[in-house]
Amino acid sequence: MLDLIQEIYGTIRRNKLRTALTGLSVAWGIFMLIVLLGAGNGILHAFEGQSGNMKMNSIKIFPGYTTKPYKGLNENRRIILRGDDRKFTEEHFPENVITAGATTGRDNTIITYRKEKVTLTINGVFPNYPDLEAFEMLRGRFINERDIREQSKVAVLHREPAETLFPKTDPLGKYVNAQGVIYRIVGIYDNFDTFSPTILIPFSTMQSVYNKGDTIDNLTFVTKGLTNEVKNTQFERDYRKAIGLKKQFAPTDEGAIWMWNRFSNYLQQQTATNILHIAIWVIGIFTLLSGIVGVSNIMLITVRERTHEFGIRKAIGAKPSSILWLIISESIAITTIFGYIGMVAGIGVTEYMNIVAGKEVMDIGVASVTVFKDPTVDMGIAIQATLTLIIAGTLAGLFPALKAIKIRPIDALRAN
């Protein structure tokens, strides 16, 4: 074994430039594969982080304007959602709707506590709001049915504005001023969606205090039994038809109401991320193959240059397997050493990406979206990729080695 190592070292040392250039192509291949996987993981992790806490089996309905005439009614009519549409949704689709809620809001409301102030949207919601949104109660309680009945002036405040308004004191039980309306803070919450922090009050309180009447800004419901995109699409058609009969607009009028089906969006995004993942692997593997082809070509040149040497070895009794093992070992040595260098460099770059852009957030006005998160590669994947490279390097040396052992000693001794 020691003789083999010394012989490989001697061969590499005699051909430094050629070995370095070959090794560079191998290192570059594994380096690019790991960097591409890391960048792809950054996008995939960001998507998973955005959707991981969402209520994916929910649909949100927003009112719009008709784009088609219907039964003598003109187009461009405003569709208004009302409180009874929430009950209609639950009663009309009992097999697919678990629970339905509604939200109505007031934007740009200045909330003050002593000398501190923030500008927030006030949303009136029902007690089932936590079942409909990506929501977590941190402290206190949420709005209950008694608050709805009594139109209580209580509020559940988001964690971020709570930290601004109450930097040194516990907000629970404190009273805030919402431009002349006093609310008692009964809970602190956090949410995982992309929308700005809000202050939540009972739906009935919002209706009475801000003269909202029976209108709602949006309707949200949690679904069941809609396990694929086909079923979700069919449910959307059925729902649009049913609500269209109630609101007097065409069943095919997609402008009358806008439906945000989170599960359908999730499936579409999953398809896109799978395509991205496959594309990254394909590009990376082809980059690796370019390095492997380089190794194979170099080993062919080595065989041609050492033909006379191999003839002498065979003439004095060297077994073909020893020559075969010598060439394969040299190929393995080159791919292993430079593959390891490429793997370490690639992991180093992904760790650097994680430090400088590990949680990249894009502000889109009313929302902020995490577009890049934790662009690192699992060590197991990196090792598997390197082992794959070594196996490919073995195959790259195998074919030149087979060519070498087929050379007859007499022909090899005649070679210059």
C-alpha positions as CSV (number, residue, x, y, z in Angstrom):
1,M,0.0,0.0,0.0
2,L,2.9,2.4,0.9
3,D,4.5,1.6,-2.5
4,L,1.2,2.4,-4.2
5,I,0.8,5.7,-2.4
6,Q,4.4,6.7,-3.3
7,E,3.9,5.8,-6.9
8,I,0.7,7.9,-7.1
9,Y,2.4,10.8,-5.4
10,G,5.3,10.6,-7.8
11,T,3.0,10.5,-10.8
12,I,1.1,13.6,-9.6
13,R,4.3,15.4,-8.7
14,R,5.7,14.9,-12.2
15,N,2.6,16.3,-13.7
16,K,1.7,19.1,-11.4
17,L,0.0,21.5,-13.8
18,R,-2.0,18.8,-15.5
19,T,-3.1,17.4,-12.2
20,A,-4.0,20.8,-10.8
21,L,-6.1,21.7,-13.8
22,T,-7.9,18.4,-13.7
23,G,-8.4,18.7,-10.0
24,L,-9.7,22.2,-10.4
25,S,-12.5,21.0,-12.7
26,V,-13.4,18.4,-10.1
27,A,-13.4,20.8,-7.2
28,W,-15.4,23.4,-9.2
29,G,-18.0,20.8,-10.0
30,I,-18.7,19.8,-6.4
31,F,-18.3,23.4,-5.3
32,M,-21.0,24.6,-7.7
33,L,-23.3,21.7,-6.8
34,I,-23.2,22.6,-3.1
35,V,-23.5,26.3,-3.7
36,L,-26.5,25.8,-6.0
37,L,-28.1,23.4,-3.4
38,G,-27.5,26.0,-0.7
39,A,-29.1,28.8,-2.7
40,G,-32.0,26.6,-3.6
41,N,-32.5,25.6,0.0
42,G,-32.5,29.3,0.9
43,I,-35.5,29.8,-1.3
44,L,-37.2,26.6,-0.2
45,H,-36.7,27.3,3.5
46,A,-38.1,30.8,3.0
47,F,-41.2,29.3,1.4
48,E,-41.6,26.7,4.1
49,G,-41.2,29.3,6.8
50,Q,-43.9,31.5,5.2
51,S,-46.3,28.6,4.7
52,G,-45.4,26.3,7.6
53,N,-47.6,28.1,10.2
54,M,-50.4,29.1,7.8
55,K,-53.8,27.5,7.9
56,M,-53.4,25.9,4.5
57,N,-56.9,24.5,4.4
58,S,-58.6,27.9,4.4
59,I,-60.1,30.2,1.9
60,K,-60.5,33.9,2.2
61,I,-63.2,35.8,0.2
62,F,-62.9,39.5,-0.7
63,P,-65.6,41.6,-2.4
64,G,-65.1,43.1,-5.8
65,Y,-66.9,44.5,-8.8
66,T,-68.9,42.6,-11.4
67,T,-67.3,42.3,-14.8
68,K,-70.3,40.8,-16.6
69,P,-74.0,41.8,-16.9
70,Y,-76.4,39.4,-15.2
71,K,-80.2,39.1,-15.5
72,G,-80.6,42.6,-16.6
73,L,-78.2,44.1,-14.1
74,N,-75.2,46.1,-15.5
75,E,-71.6,45.2,-15.0
76,N,-69.2,47.1,-12.7
77,R,-71.6,46.8,-9.7
78,R,-70.0,46.6,-6.3
79,I,-70.5,43.4,-4.4
80,I,-70.9,43.8,-0.7
81,L,-70.3,41.0,1.8
82,R,-72.5,41.0,4.9
83,G,-72.7,39.2,8.2
84,D,-75.2,36.7,7.0
85,D,-72.8,35.5,4.3
86,R,-70.8,33.9,7.1
87,K,-73.7,31.8,8.2
88,F,-74.7,31.1,4.6
89,T,-71.2,29.6,4.0
90,E,-71.4,27.3,6.9
91,E,-75.0,26.2,6.3
92,H,-74.7,25.8,2.5
93,F,-71.5,23.8,2.5
94,P,-71.6,21.7,5.6
95,E,-69.6,18.9,4.0
96,N,-66.6,21.1,3.2
97,V,-66.7,24.0,5.6
98,I,-65.6,23.5,9.2
99,T,-66.0,27.1,10.5
100,A,-66.4,30.5,9.0
101,G,-65.4,33.9,10.3
102,A,-65.4,37.5,9.1
103,T,-63.3,40.6,9.5
104,T,-64.0,44.3,9.2
105,G,-61.4,47.0,9.9
106,R,-60.5,50.6,10.3
107,D,-57.1,51.6,8.9
108,N,-54.6,54.2,10.2
109,T,-55.8,54.5,13.7
110,I,-53.5,56.1,16.2
111,I,-53.2,54.1,19.4
112,T,-51.7,55.8,22.4
113,Y,-50.6,54.9,25.9
114,R,-49.3,57.8,27.9
115,K,-46.5,59.3,25.8
116,E,-46.2,56.3,23.4
117,K,-48.1,55.9,20.2
118,V,-48.4,53.7,17.2
119,T,-50.5,53.7,14.0
120,L,-52.4,50.4,13.5
121,T,-55.3,48.9,11.7
122,I,-58.2,47.9,14.1
123,N,-59.9,44.7,13.0
124,G,-63.2,43.4,14.4
125,V,-63.1,39.6,14.5
126,F,-65.1,36.7,15.9
127,P,-63.9,34.3,18.7
128,N,-62.9,31.6,16.0
129,Y,-60.3,34.0,14.5
130,P,-57.4,31.9,15.9
131,D,-58.8,28.8,14.1
132,L,-58.7,30.7,10.7
133,E,-55.3,32.4,10.7
134,A,-51.7,31.7,11.5
135,F,-52.1,32.8,15.1
136,E,-50.6,32.3,18.5
137,M,-51.8,33.7,21.8
138,L,-48.7,34.7,23.9
139,R,-50.4,36.0,27.0
140,G,-53.8,36.7,28.3
141,R,-57.0,35.6,26.6
142,F,-58.7,36.1,23.2
143,I,-62.1,37.6,22.4
144,N,-65.0,35.4,23.6
145,E,-68.7,35.1,22.9
146,R,-69.5,37.3,25.9
147,D,-67.4,40.1,24.4
148,I,-69.5,39.7,21.2
149,R,-72.8,39.8,23.0
150,E,-71.9,42.8,25.2
151,Q,-70.0,44.7,22.6
152,S,-67.1,44.9,25.1
153,K,-64.3,47.5,24.5
154,V,-61.5,44.9,25.0
155,A,-58.6,44.4,22.6
156,V,-56.0,41.8,21.8
157,L,-52.7,43.5,20.8
158,H,-50.0,42.3,18.5
159,R,-46.6,41.6,20.1
160,E,-44.7,44.3,18.2
161,P,-46.8,47.4,19.0
162,A,-47.2,46.1,22.5
163,E,-43.4,46.3,22.9
164,T,-43.6,49.9,21.6
165,L,-46.5,51.1,23.7
166,F,-45.4,49.2,26.9
167,P,-41.6,49.0,26.9
168,K,-41.3,48.6,30.6
169,T,-44.6,47.4,31.9
170,D,-47.0,44.5,31.4
171,P,-49.8,45.6,28.9
172,L,-52.4,43.2,30.2
173,G,-55.2,45.1,31.9
174,K,-53.9,48.5,30.7
175,Y,-56.1,50.9,28.7
176,V,-55.2,52.3,25.4
177,N,-56.7,55.3,23.6
178,A,-57.8,54.7,19.9
179,Q,-58.5,58.3,18.9
180,G,-61.1,58.8,21.6
181,V,-62.2,55.2,22.2
182,I,-60.7,53.4,25.2
183,Y,-59.9,49.7,25.0
184,R,-58.7,47.4,27.7
185,I,-55.9,45.1,26.6
186,V,-56.8,41.5,27.5
187,G,-54.3,39.6,25.4
188,I,-51.1,39.7,23.4
189,Y,-50.8,37.7,20.2
190,D,-48.3,36.9,17.4
191,N,-49.1,35.9,13.9
192,F,-47.1,34.2,11.2
193,D,-48.6,35.6,8.0
194,T,-47.2,38.4,5.9
195,F,-49.5,41.2,7.0
196,S,-48.8,44.1,9.2
197,P,-49.6,43.9,13.0
198,T,-53.1,44.9,14.0
199,I,-55.2,45.3,17.1
200,L,-58.2,43.0,17.4
201,I,-61.5,43.9,19.0
202,P,-64.9,42.1,19.1
203,F,-66.7,42.2,15.7
204,S,-69.9,43.6,17.3
205,T,-67.9,46.4,18.9
206,M,-66.4,47.4,15.6
207,Q,-69.8,47.5,14.1
208,S,-71.3,49.7,16.8
209,V,-68.4,52.1,17.5
210,Y,-67.4,52.7,14.0
211,N,-70.8,52.5,12.3
212,K,-69.8,49.6,10.1
213,G,-73.4,48.3,9.9
214,D,-73.6,44.7,8.6
215,T,-70.8,44.9,6.0
216,I,-67.7,42.9,6.3
217,D,-64.3,43.4,4.6
218,N,-63.6,39.7,4.1
219,L,-64.9,36.3,4.8
220,T,-62.6,33.4,5.9
221,F,-63.5,29.7,6.3
222,V,-61.6,26.5,7.1
223,T,-62.3,23.6,4.7
224,K,-62.2,19.8,5.0
225,G,-62.1,17.1,2.4
226,L,-60.5,19.2,-0.3
227,T,-57.3,17.2,-0.6
228,N,-56.1,18.1,-4.1
229,E,-56.2,20.9,-6.6
230,V,-59.1,19.3,-8.6
231,K,-61.4,19.2,-5.6
232,N,-60.4,22.7,-4.6
233,T,-61.1,24.1,-8.0
234,Q,-64.5,22.4,-8.1
235,F,-65.4,23.8,-4.7
236,E,-64.4,27.3,-5.9
237,R,-66.8,26.9,-8.8
238,D,-69.6,25.6,-6.6
239,Y,-69.1,28.4,-4.0
240,R,-68.9,31.2,-6.6
241,K,-72.1,29.8,-8.2
242,A,-73.9,29.7,-4.8
243,I,-72.8,33.1,-3.6
244,G,-73.5,34.4,-7.1
245,L,-77.2,33.4,-6.9
246,K,-77.4,35.1,-3.5
247,K,-75.6,38.3,-4.6
248,Q,-76.9,38.4,-8.1
249,F,-73.8,38.0,-10.3
250,A,-72.8,35.5,-12.9
251,P,-71.2,32.2,-11.7
252,T,-68.3,32.7,-14.0
253,D,-67.7,36.3,-13.0
254,E,-64.3,36.1,-11.2
255,G,-64.2,39.9,-10.6
256,A,-67.3,39.9,-8.4
257,I,-65.4,38.2,-5.6
258,W,-61.8,37.3,-5.2
259,M,-61.0,34.0,-3.6
260,W,-57.7,33.3,-2.0
261,N,-57.4,29.6,-1.7
262,R,-54.3,29.0,0.3
263,F,-54.2,25.2,-0.4
264,S,-54.3,25.7,-4.2
265,N,-51.6,28.3,-3.9
266,Y,-49.6,26.0,-1.7
267,L,-49.8,23.1,-4.3
268,Q,-48.8,25.4,-7.1
269,Q,-45.8,26.7,-5.1
270,Q,-44.9,23.1,-4.2
271,T,-44.8,22.3,-7.9
272,A,-42.6,25.3,-8.6
273,T,-40.2,24.4,-5.8
274,N,-39.9,20.8,-6.9
275,I,-39.1,22.0,-10.4
276,L,-36.5,24.4,-8.9
277,H,-35.0,21.6,-6.9
278,I,-34.7,19.2,-9.9
279,A,-33.2,22.0,-12.0
280,I,-30.5,22.7,-9.4
281,W,-29.6,19.0,-9.2
282,V,-29.5,18.7,-13.0
283,I,-27.2,21.7,-13.4
284,G,-25.0,20.6,-10.6
285,I,-24.7,17.0,-11.9
286,F,-23.8,18.2,-15.4
287,T,-21.2,20.5,-13.8
288,L,-19.8,17.4,-11.9
289,L,-19.8,15.4,-15.1
290,S,-17.6,18.0,-16.8
291,G,-15.1,17.4,-14.1
292,I,-15.3,13.7,-14.4
293,V,-14.8,13.8,-18.1
294,G,-11.7,15.8,-17.4
295,V,-10.4,13.2,-15.1
296,S,-11.1,10.4,-17.7
297,N,-9.3,12.3,-20.4
298,I,-6.3,12.9,-18.2
299,M,-6.1,9.2,-17.3
300,L,-6.2,8.3,-21.0
301,I,-3.3,10.6,-21.6
302,T,-1.5,9.0,-18.6
303,V,-2.1,5.6,-20.1
304,R,-0.7,6.7,-23.5
305,E,2.4,8.3,-21.9
306,R,3.1,5.2,-19.7
307,T,2.4,2.5,-22.3
308,H,6.1,1.6,-22.4
309,E,6.3,1.4,-18.6
310,F,3.2,-0.8,-18.5
311,G,4.8,-3.1,-21.1
312,I,7.9,-3.5,-19.0
313,R,5.8,-4.2,-15.9
314,K,3.8,-6.9,-17.7
315,A,7.0,-8.4,-19.3
316,I,8.6,-8.9,-15.8
317,G,5.5,-10.6,-14.5
318,A,3.2,-7.8,-13.2
319,K,-0.4,-8.9,-13.1
320,P,-3.0,-6.9,-15.1
321,S,-4.9,-6.3,-11.9
322,S,-2.0,-4.4,-10.4
323,I,-1.9,-2.1,-13.4
324,L,-5.7,-1.7,-13.2
325,W,-5.6,-0.9,-9.5
326,L,-2.7,1.6,-10.1
327,I,-4.6,3.7,-12.6
328,I,-7.9,3.5,-10.7
329,S,-6.2,4.5,-7.5
330,E,-4.7,7.6,-9.2
331,S,-8.1,8.6,-10.4
332,I,-9.7,8.1,-7.0
333,A,-6.9,10.1,-5.4
334,I,-7.4,13.1,-7.7
335,T,-11.2,13.1,-7.3
336,T,-11.1,12.5,-3.5
337,I,-8.5,15.2,-2.7
338,F,-10.0,17.9,-5.0
339,G,-13.6,16.8,-4.3
340,Y,-13.0,17.3,-0.6
341,I,-11.5,20.8,-1.3
342,G,-14.5,21.7,-3.4
343,M,-16.9,20.4,-0.7
344,V,-15.3,22.4,2.1
345,A,-15.2,25.5,-0.1
346,G,-18.9,25.1,-1.1
347,I,-19.9,24.6,2.6
348,G,-17.9,27.7,3.5
349,V,-19.7,29.8,0.9
350,T,-23.1,28.6,2.0
351,E,-22.3,29.4,5.6
352,Y,-21.1,32.9,4.5
353,M,-24.4,33.3,2.6
354,N,-26.3,32.4,5.7
355,I,-24.4,35.0,7.7
356,V,-24.9,37.9,5.3
357,A,-28.3,37.0,3.8
358,G,-29.7,34.2,6.0
359,K,-33.0,35.9,6.5
360,E,-33.6,38.2,3.6
361,V,-37.0,40.0,3.9
362,M,-38.7,42.0,1.0
363,D,-41.0,44.8,1.9
364,I,-44.1,44.9,-0.4
365,G,-45.9,47.7,1.2
366,V,-48.6,46.3,3.6
367,A,-46.6,43.1,3.9
368,S,-43.1,41.8,4.3
369,V,-42.1,38.5,2.8
370,T,-39.1,36.3,3.7
371,V,-37.5,35.4,0.3
372,F,-34.3,33.8,1.4
373,K,-33.6,31.9,4.6
374,D,-30.9,29.5,5.9
375,P,-29.1,28.8,2.6
376,T,-27.1,25.9,4.0
377,V,-26.6,22.3,2.9
378,D,-27.1,19.4,5.2
379,M,-23.7,17.8,5.9
380,G,-25.1,14.4,4.9
381,I,-26.0,15.7,1.4
382,A,-22.6,17.2,1.0
383,I,-20.9,13.9,1.9
384,Q,-23.2,11.9,-0.4
385,A,-22.4,14.3,-3.3
386,T,-18.7,13.9,-2.6
387,L,-18.9,10.1,-2.4
388,T,-20.9,10.1,-5.7
389,L,-18.1,12.1,-7.2
390,I,-15.5,9.6,-5.9
391,I,-17.5,6.7,-7.4
392,A,-17.7,8.6,-10.7
393,G,-14.0,9.2,-10.5
394,T,-13.4,5.5,-10.1
395,L,-15.5,4.8,-13.2
396,A,-13.5,7.6,-15.0
397,G,-10.3,5.7,-14.3
398,L,-11.7,2.3,-15.0
399,F,-12.0,2.7,-18.8
400,P,-8.5,4.0,-19.3
401,A,-7.3,1.2,-17.0
402,L,-9.0,-1.5,-19.0
403,K,-7.4,-0.1,-22.1
404,A,-4.0,-0.3,-20.4
405,I,-4.3,-3.9,-19.4
406,K,-5.3,-4.9,-22.9
407,I,-2.0,-3.7,-24.4
408,R,0.2,-6.6,-25.3
409,P,3.7,-6.4,-23.7
410,I,5.5,-6.7,-27.1
411,D,3.5,-3.7,-28.5
412,A,4.0,-1.7,-25.3
413,L,7.8,-2.3,-25.4
414,R,7.9,-1.0,-29.0
415,A,6.1,2.2,-28.0
416,N,8.2,5.4,-27.8
